[in-house]
């Protein structure tokens, strides 16, 4: 989960757990946005690939900071 977020950010309808999982999937396994969209749809979560792209762009650095802190 993103370290500094405990509830859904403003103007986001999905909880932090889904946002962080999507960002993690994209950067960990190098899936395309549409592959992740299909995976989430299989789990019953309907997202557009553009939403996934914007989350990955917006929250990548937060996830990277969290990883660096745990490794140090």
N, CA, C and O atoms as a printed pandas DataFrame, in Angstrom:
     atom_number atom_name residue_name chain_id  residue_number  x_coord  y_coord  z_coord
0              1         N          UNK        A               1    0.834   -1.169    0.000
1              2        CA          UNK        A               1    0.000    0.000    0.000
2              3         C          UNK        A               1    0.883    1.238    0.000
3              4         O          UNK        A               1    1.988    1.221    0.542
4              5         N          UNK        A               2    0.399    2.292   -0.599
5              6        CA          UNK        A               2    1.165    3.526   -0.617
6              7         C          UNK        A               2    1.306    4.032    0.817
7              8         O          UNK        A               2    0.316    4.111    1.544
8              9         N          UNK        A               3    2.522    4.374    1.227
9             10        CA          UNK        A               3    2.805    4.586    2.645
10            11         C          UNK        A               3    2.077    5.753    3.286
11            12         O          UNK        A               3    1.658    5.646    4.438
12            13         N          UNK        A               4    1.914    6.847    2.589
13            14        CA          UNK        A               4    1.348    8.039    3.215
14            15         C          UNK        A               4   -0.156    8.150    3.023
15            16         O          UNK        A               4   -0.761    9.118    3.483
16            17         N          UNK        A               5   -0.769    7.187    2.358
17            18        CA          UNK        A               5   -2.196    7.254    2.078
18            19         C          UNK        A               5   -2.925    6.156    2.848
19            20         O          UNK        A               5   -2.521    4.993    2.823
20            21         N          UNK        A               6   -3.992    6.535    3.526
21            22        CA          UNK        A               6   -4.766    5.560    4.276
22            23         C          UNK        A               6   -6.212    5.508    3.814
23            24         O          UNK        A               6   -6.923    4.551    4.121
24            25         N          UNK        A               7   -6.655    6.513    3.086
25            26        CA          UNK        A               7   -7.992    6.492    2.510
26            27         C          UNK        A               7   -7.893    6.994    1.071
27            28         O          UNK        A               7   -6.856    7.509    0.652
28            29         N          UNK        A               8   -8.974    6.838    0.330
29            30        CA          UNK        A               8   -8.951    7.211   -1.082
30            31         C          UNK        A               8   -8.625    8.695   -1.230
31            32         O          UNK        A               8   -9.192    9.532   -0.528
32            33         N          UNK        A               9   -7.716    9.016   -2.140
33            34        CA          UNK        A               9   -7.395   10.422   -2.368
34            35         C          UNK        A               9   -8.615   11.168   -2.904
35            36         O          UNK        A               9   -9.547   10.553   -3.423
36            37         N          UNK        A              10   -8.605   12.461   -2.778
37            38        CA          UNK        A              10   -9.720   13.254   -3.287
38            39         C          UNK        A              10   -9.872   13.028   -4.789
39            40         O          UNK        A              10   -8.891   12.897   -5.521
40            41         N          UNK        A              11  -11.110   12.987   -5.219
41            42        CA          UNK        A              11  -11.495   12.799   -6.615
42            43         C          UNK        A              11  -11.149   11.407   -7.147
43            44         O          UNK        A              11  -11.091   11.215   -8.362
44            45         N          UNK        A              12  -10.922   10.441   -6.268
45            46        CA          UNK        A              12  -10.723    9.054   -6.673
46            47         C          UNK        A              12  -11.832    8.224   -6.055
47            48         O          UNK        A              12  -12.134    8.365   -4.870
48            49         N          UNK        A              13  -12.435    7.363   -6.851
49            50        CA          UNK        A              13  -13.538    6.577   -6.303
50            51         C          UNK        A              13  -13.098    5.210   -5.791
51            52         O          UNK        A              13  -13.879    4.506   -5.150
52            53         N          UNK        A              14  -11.864    4.834   -6.068
53            54        CA          UNK        A              14  -11.370    3.529   -5.641
54            55         C          UNK        A              14  -10.499    3.667   -4.403
55            56         O          UNK        A              14   -9.828    4.683   -4.225
56            57         N          UNK        A              15  -10.506    2.649   -3.545
57            58        CA          UNK        A              15   -9.676    2.720   -2.333
58            59         C          UNK        A              15   -8.188    2.607   -2.655
59            60         O          UNK        A              15   -7.792    2.213   -3.752
60            61         N          UNK        A              16   -7.400    2.960   -1.681
61            62        CA          UNK        A              16   -5.947    2.961   -1.834
62            63         C          UNK        A              16   -5.423    1.566   -2.166
63            64         O          UNK        A              16   -4.462    1.432   -2.924
64            65         N          UNK        A              17   -6.032    0.548   -1.616
65            66        CA          UNK        A              17   -5.544   -0.813   -1.864
66            67         C          UNK        A              17   -5.617   -1.179   -3.342
67            68         O          UNK        A              17   -4.719   -1.850   -3.851
68            69         N          UNK        A              18   -6.655   -0.755   -4.032
69            70        CA          UNK        A              18   -6.770   -1.050   -5.470
70            71         C          UNK        A              18   -5.792   -0.207   -6.259
71            72         O          UNK        A              18   -5.131   -0.710   -7.168
72            73         N          UNK        A              19   -5.690    1.070   -5.926
73            74        CA          UNK        A              19   -4.765    1.958   -6.647
74            75         C          UNK        A              19   -3.330    1.455   -6.507
75            76         O          UNK        A              19   -2.602    1.363   -7.495
76            77         N          UNK        A              20   -2.928    1.133   -5.290
77            78        CA          UNK        A              20   -1.547    0.700   -5.091
78            79         C          UNK        A              20   -1.292   -0.656   -5.741
79            80         O          UNK        A              20   -0.191   -0.903   -6.233
80            81         N          UNK        A              21   -2.289   -1.535   -5.752
81            82        CA          UNK        A              21   -2.115   -2.834   -6.397
82            83         C          UNK        A              21   -1.935   -2.676   -7.910
83            84         O          UNK        A              21   -1.100   -3.351   -8.513
84            85         N          UNK        A              22   -2.706   -1.800   -8.509
85            86        CA          UNK        A              22   -2.602   -1.560   -9.954
86            87         C          UNK        A              22   -1.235   -0.972  -10.300
87            88         O          UNK        A              22   -0.593   -1.404  -11.257
88            89         N          UNK        A              23   -0.799    0.005   -9.525
89            90        CA          UNK        A              23    0.512    0.621   -9.776
90            91         C          UNK        A              23    1.614   -0.412   -9.585
91            92         O          UNK        A              23    2.561   -0.462  -10.370
92            93         N          UNK        A              24    1.499   -1.227   -8.558
93            94        CA          UNK        A              24    2.487   -2.278   -8.302
94            95         C          UNK        A              24    2.521   -3.288   -9.450
95            96         O          UNK        A              24    3.601   -3.669   -9.902
96            97         N          UNK        A              25    1.349   -3.726   -9.927
97            98        CA          UNK        A              25    1.309   -4.680  -11.042
98            99         C          UNK        A              25    2.014   -4.127  -12.272
99           100         O          UNK        A              25    2.790   -4.825  -12.924
100          101         N          UNK        A              26    1.738   -2.870  -12.578
101          102        CA          UNK        A              26    2.330   -2.273  -13.779
102          103         C          UNK        A              26    3.851   -2.210  -13.685
103          104         O          UNK        A              26    4.547   -2.571  -14.634
104          105         N          UNK        A              27    4.359   -1.761  -12.567
105          106        CA          UNK        A              27    5.802   -1.576  -12.455
106          107         C          UNK        A              27    6.551   -2.850  -12.088
107          108         O          UNK        A              27    7.732   -2.978  -12.411
108          109         N          UNK        A              28    5.908   -3.773  -11.436
109          110        CA          UNK        A              28    6.593   -5.010  -11.044
110          111         C          UNK        A              28    6.676   -6.005  -12.192
111          112         O          UNK        A              28    7.726   -6.608  -12.415
112          113         N          UNK        A              29    5.588   -6.181  -12.915
113          114        CA          UNK        A              29    5.538   -7.216  -13.945
114          115         C          UNK        A              29    5.583   -6.678  -15.363
115          116         O          UNK        A              29    5.560   -7.459  -16.315
116          117         N          UNK        A              30    5.646   -5.355  -15.530
117          118        CA          UNK        A              30    5.766   -4.728  -16.843
118          119         C          UNK        A              30    4.614   -5.124  -17.772
119          120         O          UNK        A              30    4.814   -5.349  -18.965
120          121         N          UNK        A              31    3.409   -5.203  -17.205
121          122        CA          UNK        A              31    2.223   -5.443  -18.025
122          123         C          UNK        A              31    1.830   -4.153  -18.722
123          124         O          UNK        A              31    2.219   -3.063  -18.302
124          125         N          UNK        A              32    1.058   -4.285  -19.789
125          126        CA          UNK        A              32    0.511   -3.089  -20.426
126          127         C          UNK        A              32   -0.693   -2.615  -19.621
127          128         O          UNK        A              32   -1.220   -3.352  -18.788
128          129         N          UNK        A              33   -1.125   -1.386  -19.873
129          130        CA          UNK        A              33   -2.286   -0.851  -19.174
130          131         C          UNK        A              33   -3.522   -1.690  -19.478
131          132         O          UNK        A              33   -4.357   -1.914  -18.601
132          133         N          UNK        A              34   -3.636   -2.147  -20.703
133          134        CA          UNK        A              34   -4.806   -2.947  -21.082
134          135         C          UNK        A              34   -4.772   -4.346  -20.468
135          136         O          UNK        A              34   -5.825   -4.917  -20.185
136          137         N          UNK        A              35   -3.586   -4.901  -20.259
137          138        CA          UNK        A              35   -3.493   -6.190  -19.565
138          139         C          UNK        A              35   -3.981   -6.060  -18.120
139          140         O          UNK        A              35   -4.705   -6.920  -17.619
140          141         N          UNK        A              36   -3.581   -4.992  -17.471
141          142        CA          UNK        A              36   -4.011   -4.763  -16.100
142          143         C          UNK        A              36   -5.512   -4.484  -16.059
143          144         O          UNK        A              36   -6.205   -4.909  -15.134
144          145         N          UNK        A              37   -6.003   -3.775  -17.057
145          146        CA          UNK        A              37   -7.439   -3.518  -17.147
146          147         C          UNK        A              37   -8.215   -4.838  -17.221
147          148         O          UNK        A              37   -9.250   -4.988  -16.572
148          149         N          UNK        A              38   -7.720   -5.780  -18.000
149          150        CA          UNK        A              38   -8.368   -7.092  -18.105
150          151         C          UNK        A              38   -8.286   -7.865  -16.794
151          152         O          UNK        A              38   -9.256   -8.509  -16.393
152          153         N          UNK        A              39   -7.138   -7.808  -16.122
153          154        CA          UNK        A              39   -6.992   -8.501  -14.841
154          155         C          UNK        A              39   -7.966   -7.955  -13.804
155          156         O          UNK        A              39   -8.580   -8.719  -13.059
156          157         N          UNK        A              40   -8.103   -6.652  -13.760
157          158        CA          UNK        A              40   -9.025   -6.048  -12.806
158          159         C          UNK        A              40  -10.478   -6.358  -13.172
159          160         O          UNK        A              40  -11.306   -6.570  -12.286
160          161         N          UNK        A              41  -10.791   -6.386  -14.459
161          162        CA          UNK        A              41  -12.150   -6.728  -14.884
162          163         C          UNK        A              41  -12.485   -8.157  -14.494
163          164         O          UNK        A              41  -13.627   -8.443  -14.132
164          165         N          UNK        A              42  -11.523   -9.053  -14.559
165          166        CA          UNK        A              42  -11.726  -10.433  -14.144
166          167         C          UNK        A              42  -12.078  -10.508  -12.659
167          168         O          UNK        A              42  -12.819  -11.393  -12.232
168          169         N          UNK        A              43  -11.545   -9.579  -11.887
169          170        CA          UNK        A              43  -11.828   -9.523  -10.446
170          171         C          UNK        A              43  -13.067   -8.694  -10.134
171          172         O          UNK        A              43  -13.436   -8.549   -8.969
172          173         N          UNK        A              44  -13.714   -8.147  -11.165
173          174        CA          UNK        A              44  -14.941   -7.384  -10.958
174          175         C          UNK        A              44  -14.736   -5.901  -10.756
175          176         O          UNK        A              44  -15.652   -5.208  -10.313
176          177         N          UNK        A              45  -13.551   -5.395  -11.071
177          178        CA          UNK        A              45  -13.238   -3.979  -10.916
178          179         C          UNK        A              45  -13.073   -3.393  -12.312
179          180         O          UNK        A              45  -12.136   -3.742  -13.031
180          181         N          UNK        A              46  -13.979   -2.508  -12.692
181          182        CA          UNK        A              46  -13.982   -1.945  -14.037
182          183         C          UNK        A              46  -13.192   -0.636  -14.031
183          184         O          UNK        A              46  -13.567    0.329  -13.365
184          185         N          UNK        A              47  -12.109   -0.625  -14.775
185          186        CA          UNK        A              47  -11.230    0.541  -14.915
186          187         C          UNK        A              47  -10.952    0.776  -16.387
187          188         O          UNK        A              47  -11.020   -0.152  -17.193
188          189         N          UNK        A              48  -10.642    1.998  -16.736
189          190        CA          UNK        A              48  -10.165    2.255  -18.090
190          191         C          UNK        A              48   -8.638    2.223  -18.081
191          192         O          UNK        A              48   -8.012    2.436  -17.043
192          193         N          UNK        A              49   -8.055    1.959  -19.228
193          194        CA          UNK        A              49   -6.595    1.941  -19.299
194          195         C          UNK        A              49   -6.030    3.338  -19.046
195          196         O          UNK        A              49   -4.897    3.469  -18.583
196          197         N          UNK        A              50   -6.806    4.383  -19.345
197          198        CA          UNK        A              50   -6.354    5.748  -19.106
198          199         C          UNK        A              50   -6.291    6.042  -17.603
199          200         O          UNK        A              50   -5.403    6.765  -17.152
200          201         N          UNK        A              51   -7.205    5.500  -16.846
201          202        CA          UNK        A              51   -7.166    5.647  -15.387
202          203         C          UNK        A              51   -5.913    4.984  -14.827
203          204         O          UNK        A              51   -5.241    5.541  -13.959
204          205         N          UNK        A              52   -5.609    3.806  -15.322
205          206        CA          UNK        A              52   -4.420    3.087  -14.868
206          207         C          UNK        A              52   -3.163    3.868  -15.222
207          208         O          UNK        A              52   -2.237    3.960  -14.417
208          209         N          UNK        A              53   -3.131    4.425  -16.413
209          210        CA          UNK        A              53   -1.975    5.224  -16.838
210          211         C          UNK        A              53   -1.778    6.423  -15.922
211          212         O          UNK        A              53   -0.657    6.712  -15.503
212          213         N          UNK        A              54   -2.865    7.121  -15.612
213          214        CA          UNK        A              54   -2.736    8.313  -14.766
214          215         C          UNK        A              54   -2.312    7.945  -13.344
215          216         O          UNK        A              54   -1.527    8.669  -12.732
216          217         N          UNK        A              55   -2.819    6.831  -12.810
217          218        CA          UNK        A              55   -2.389    6.385  -11.479
218          219         C          UNK        A              55   -0.909    6.032  -11.481
219          220         O          UNK        A              55   -0.183    6.391  -10.553
220          221         N          UNK        A              56   -0.460    5.334  -12.512
221          222        CA          UNK        A              56    0.952    4.935  -12.570
222          223         C          UNK        A              56    1.860    6.157  -12.657
223          224         O          UNK        A              56    2.936    6.182  -12.060
224          225         N          UNK        A              57    1.431    7.146  -13.388
225          226        CA          UNK        A              57    2.222    8.374  -13.504
226          227         C          UNK        A              57    2.204    9.147  -12.183
227          228         O          UNK        A              57    3.226    9.685  -11.757
228          229         N          UNK        A              58    1.046    9.198  -11.547
229          230        CA          UNK        A              58    0.876   10.018  -10.356
230          231         C          UNK        A              58    1.502    9.399   -9.108
231          232         O          UNK        A              58    2.068   10.121   -8.287
232          233         N          UNK        A              59    1.414    8.076   -8.948
233          234        CA          UNK        A              59    1.811    7.432   -7.703
234          235         C          UNK        A              59    3.098    6.624   -7.794
235          236         O          UNK        A              59    3.467    5.969   -6.819
236          237         N          UNK        A              60    3.783    6.645   -8.908
237          238        CA          UNK        A              60    5.013    5.867   -9.044
238          239         C          UNK        A              60    6.074    6.308   -8.048
239          240         O          UNK        A              60    6.724    5.466   -7.429
240          241         N          UNK        A              61    6.256    7.589   -7.884
241          242        CA          UNK        A              61    7.324    8.073   -7.014
242          243         C          UNK        A              61    7.039    7.765   -5.548
243          244         O          UNK        A              61    7.970    7.532   -4.777
244          245         N          UNK        A              62    5.771    7.759   -5.154
245          246        CA          UNK        A              62    5.428    7.378   -3.778
246          247         C          UNK        A              62    5.773    5.919   -3.531
247          248         O          UNK        A              62    6.303    5.565   -2.477
248          249         N          UNK        A              63    5.471    5.084   -4.500
249          250        CA          UNK        A              63    5.784    3.665   -4.379
250          251         C          UNK        A              63    7.294    3.441   -4.377
251          252         O          UNK        A              63    7.793    2.582   -3.651
252          253         N          UNK        A              64    8.008    4.195   -5.171
253          254        CA          UNK        A              64    9.458    4.075   -5.236
254          255         C          UNK        A              64   10.092    4.500   -3.911
255          256         O          UNK        A              64   11.029    3.852   -3.443
256          257         N          UNK        A              65    9.598    5.575   -3.303
257          258        CA          UNK        A              65   10.117    6.019   -2.006
258          259         C          UNK        A              65    9.884    4.961   -0.936
259          260         O          UNK        A              65   10.743    4.722   -0.088
260          261         N          UNK        A              66    8.725    4.335   -0.984
261          262        CA          UNK        A              66    8.404    3.289   -0.004
262          263         C          UNK        A              66    9.369    2.121   -0.152
263          264         O          UNK        A              66    9.825    1.579    0.855
264          265         N          UNK        A              67    9.689    1.723   -1.359
265          266        CA          UNK        A              67   10.614    0.621   -1.596
266          267         C          UNK        A              67   12.027    0.954   -1.141
267          268         O          UNK        A              67   12.721    0.098   -0.593
268          269         N          UNK        A              68   12.456    2.189   -1.363
269          270        CA          UNK        A              68   13.787    2.596   -0.937
270          271         C          UNK        A              68   13.906    2.619    0.576
271          272         O          UNK        A              68   14.958    2.277    1.117
272          273         N          UNK        A              69   12.840    3.019    1.270
273          274        CA          UNK        A              69   12.877    3.060    2.722
274          275         C          UNK        A              69   12.954    1.664    3.310
275          276         O          UNK        A              69   13.631    1.451    4.316
276          277         N          UNK        A              70   12.272    0.715    2.700
277          278        CA          UNK        A              70   12.279   -0.646    3.243
278          279         C          UNK        A              70   13.603   -1.338    2.963
279          280         O          UNK        A              70   13.996   -2.229    3.717
280          281         N          UNK        A              71   14.283   -0.962    1.926
281          282        CA          UNK        A              71   15.583   -1.594    1.583
282          283         C          UNK        A              71   16.732   -1.007    2.377
283          284         O          UNK        A              71   17.758   -1.660    2.562
284          285         N          UNK        A              72   16.570    0.212    2.844
285          286        CA          UNK        A              72   17.670    0.872    3.564
286          287         C          UNK        A              72   17.811    0.367    4.972
287          288         O          UNK        A              72   18.689    0.822    5.706
